[in-house]
Amino acid sequence: MNAPSLMQLAVAKCLDMKTDVSGYDRNREALYHGLTEAGYECVKPQGAFYLFVKSPVESDAGFCEMARAHHILIVPGSAFACPGYVRIAYCVAYDTITAALPGFKKLMEEVKNLPA
């Protein structure tokens, strides 16, 4: 329905405001490049705050469990109708992303050493 009148007044005052999205872009670039350099397959997102990465193991949920052992929280893509992928949010502090990248690298090395 319609927004309450108080909210309409607040929104009217914000119409000419600009939003600085450079922090999200910085996070996106760091995460995308860090993951692709570590061997992950993903498409660089053009919007939102999430990166969908192809799970390097058959089970996206299983991969998320493996990631937890490296203190990385990711969500199975099957929860978003994208089985075989995982969703990673990059609407976090830049330091959170840079701190997670070594864990993602170790995780990929672990996956490569799994028995076939």
DOBA-262700 format. One record per residue: residue in three letters; chain; x, y, z of N, C-alpha, C in turn. Coordinates in steps of 0.2 Angstrom, whole numbers. Layout:
<rovos>
 resn chain  n_xx  n_yy  n_zz ca_xx ca_yy ca_zz  c_xx  c_yy  c_zz
  Ala     A     X     Y     Z     X     Y     Z     X     Y     Z
...
</rovos>
This chain:
<rovos>
 resn chain  n_xx  n_yy  n_zz ca_xx ca_yy ca_zz  c_xx  c_yy  c_zz
  Met     A     4    -6     0     0     0     0     4     6     0
  Asn     A     2    12     2     5    18     2    10    19     9
  Ala     A    15    22     8    20    23    14    16    28    18
  Pro     A    17    28    25    14    32    29    17    40    28
  Ser     A    13    44    29    14    51    28    21    54    31
  Leu     A    22    52    37    29    54    40    35    51    35
  Met     A    34    45    33    39    42    29    40    46    22
  Gln     A    34    48    19    34    51    13    38    58    14
  Leu     A    37    61    19    40    68    21    48    67    21
  Ala     A    50    61    25    57    60    25    60    58    19
  Val     A    57    54    15    59    52     8    60    58     3
  Ala     A    55    63     4    55    69     0    61    73     1
  Lys     A    64    73     7    70    77     9    76    73     7
  Cys     A    76    67     5    82    63     3    82    62    -5
  Leu     A    78    65    -9    77    64   -16    84    66   -20
  Asp     A    87    71   -17    93    73   -21   100    71   -17
  Met     A    99    66   -13   105    63    -9   108    58   -14
  Lys     A   115    58   -13   119    53   -17   121    48   -12
  Thr     A   122    42   -14   125    36   -10   132    34   -13
  Asp     A   136    34    -8   143    32    -9   143    24    -9
  Val     A   144    21   -15   144    14   -15   152    11   -16
  Ser     A   156    16   -16   163    14   -17   166     8   -12
  Gly     A   163     8    -6   165     3    -1   163    -4    -3
  Tyr     A   157    -4    -6   155   -11    -9   159   -13   -15
  Asp     A   160    -8   -19   164   -10   -25   171   -12   -23
  Arg     A   174    -9   -18   181   -11   -15   180   -18   -13
  Asn     A   175   -20    -9   174   -26    -6   173   -32   -12
  Arg     A   169   -30   -17   167   -34   -22   174   -36   -26
  Glu     A   178   -31   -28   184   -32   -31   189   -36   -27
  Ala     A   190   -35   -21   194   -39   -17   192   -46   -16
  Leu     A   185   -47   -15   183   -54   -15   183   -58   -21
  Tyr     A   181   -55   -27   181   -58   -33   188   -60   -35
  His     A   193   -55   -35   200   -56   -37   203   -61   -33
  Gly     A   202   -61   -26   205   -66   -21   202   -73   -23
  Leu     A   196   -73   -24   193   -80   -25   195   -83   -32
  Thr     A   195   -79   -37   197   -82   -44   205   -83   -44
  Glu     A   209   -79   -40   216   -81   -40   217   -87   -36
  Ala     A   213   -89   -31   213   -95   -28   210  -101   -31
  Gly     A   207  -100   -37   205  -106   -41   197  -107   -41
  Tyr     A   194  -102   -38   186  -103   -38   183  -100   -45
  Glu     A   178  -103   -47   174  -101   -53   168   -97   -50
  Cys     A   168   -90   -53   162   -86   -51   162   -81   -57
  Val     A   156   -78   -57   155   -72   -62   155   -66   -57
  Lys     A   158   -61   -60   159   -55   -56   152   -52   -56
  Pro     A   149   -50   -50   142   -47   -49   142   -40   -52
  Gln     A   136   -38   -54   135   -32   -57   131   -28   -52
  Gly     A   128   -31   -47   124   -27   -42   123   -32   -36
  Ala     A   119   -29   -32   118   -33   -25   124   -33   -21
  Phe     A   124   -37   -16   130   -37   -11   132   -45   -11
  Tyr     A   131   -49   -16   132   -56   -15   136   -58   -21
  Leu     A   141   -63   -20   144   -66   -25   142   -74   -25
  Phe     A   140   -76   -31   139   -84   -31   145   -87   -34
  Val     A   147   -92   -31   153   -96   -32   151  -103   -34
  Lys     A   154  -106   -39   153  -113   -40   156  -117   -35
  Ser     A   153  -121   -32   155  -126   -27   160  -131   -30
  Pro     A   166  -131   -27   171  -135   -30   170  -143   -28
  Val     A   165  -144   -24   163  -151   -23   156  -152   -25
  Glu     A   154  -158   -25   147  -159   -28   141  -156   -23
  Ser     A   142  -156   -17   137  -154   -12   138  -147   -10
  Asp     A   134  -142   -12   135  -135   -10   135  -134    -2
  Ala     A   130  -138     1   129  -138     8   135  -141    11
  Gly     A   138  -146     8   144  -149    11   150  -145    11
  Phe     A   151  -141     5   156  -136     4   155  -131    10
  Cys     A   149  -129    11   148  -124    17   150  -126    23
  Glu     A   149  -133    25   152  -136    31   159  -136    31
  Met     A   162  -137    25   170  -137    25   172  -130    27
  Ala     A   169  -125    24   171  -118    25   171  -116    32
  Arg     A   166  -119    36   165  -117    43   171  -119    47
  Ala     A   175  -124    45   181  -126    48   186  -121    48
  His     A   185  -117    43   190  -111    41   188  -105    44
  His     A   182  -105    48   179   -99    50   176   -95    45
  Ile     A   174   -98    40   170   -94    34   163   -96    34
  Leu     A   159   -91    34   152   -92    34   149   -91    27
  Ile     A   147   -96    23   144   -95    17   137   -99    17
  Val     A   133   -98    12   126  -101    11   126  -105     5
  Pro     A   123  -111     6   122  -115     0   118  -112    -5
  Gly     A   120  -112   -12   116  -109   -17   109  -112   -18
  Ser     A   108  -119   -16   102  -122   -16    97  -118   -12
  Ala     A    98  -115    -7    93  -111    -4    91  -105    -8
  Phe     A    94  -103   -13    92   -98   -18    91  -100   -25
  Ala     A    89  -107   -25    87  -110   -32    93  -110   -36
  Cys     A    99  -111   -33   106  -111   -37   110  -117   -34
  Pro     A   107  -123   -35   111  -129   -32   118  -129   -36
  Gly     A   123  -131   -32   130  -132   -35   134  -125   -34
  Tyr     A   131  -120   -31   134  -114   -30   134  -112   -23
  Val     A   138  -108   -20   137  -105   -14   137   -97   -14
  Arg     A   133   -94    -9   132   -87    -9   137   -84    -4
  Ile     A   141   -79    -6   145   -75    -1   143   -68    -1
  Ala     A   142   -65     5   140   -58     6   146   -54     6
  Tyr     A   146   -49     3   152   -44     3   150   -37     6
  Cys     A   144   -37     9   142   -31    13   144   -31    20
  Val     A   151   -32    21   154   -33    27   160   -28    27
  Ala     A   163   -28    33   169   -24    33   175   -26    28
  Tyr     A   178   -22    25   184   -24    21   189   -29    24
  Asp     A   190   -27    30   195   -31    34   192   -39    35
  Thr     A   186   -39    35   183   -46    36   184   -50    29
  Ile     A   184   -47    23   185   -50    17   192   -52    16
  Thr     A   197   -47    18   204   -48    17   206   -54    22
  Ala     A   203   -54    28   205   -59    33   202   -66    31
  Ala     A   197   -66    27   194   -73    25   198   -76    19
  Leu     A   201   -72    15   204   -74     9   209   -80    10
  Pro     A   214   -79    15   218   -85    16   215   -91    18
  Gly     A   209   -91    21   205   -96    23   202   -99    17
  Phe     A   200   -95    12   197   -98     6   202  -101     2
  Lys     A   208   -99     2   214  -102    -2   216  -109     1
  Lys     A   216  -109     8   217  -116    11   211  -121    10
  Leu     A   205  -118    10   200  -122     8   200  -125     1
  Met     A   202  -121    -4   203  -124   -10   208  -129   -11
  Glu     A   214  -128    -7   219  -133    -7   217  -139    -4
  Glu     A   213  -139     1   210  -145     5   205  -149     0
  Val     A   201  -145    -4   197  -148    -9   201  -152   -14
  Lys     A   207  -149   -16   211  -152   -22   214  -158   -19
  Asn     A   215  -159   -12   218  -165   -10   213  -170    -7
  Leu     A   206  -169    -9   201  -174    -7   202  -180   -12
  Pro     A   201  -186    -9   201  -192   -14   196  -191   -19
  Ala     A   198  -194   -25   194  -193   -31   188  -198   -31
</rovos>
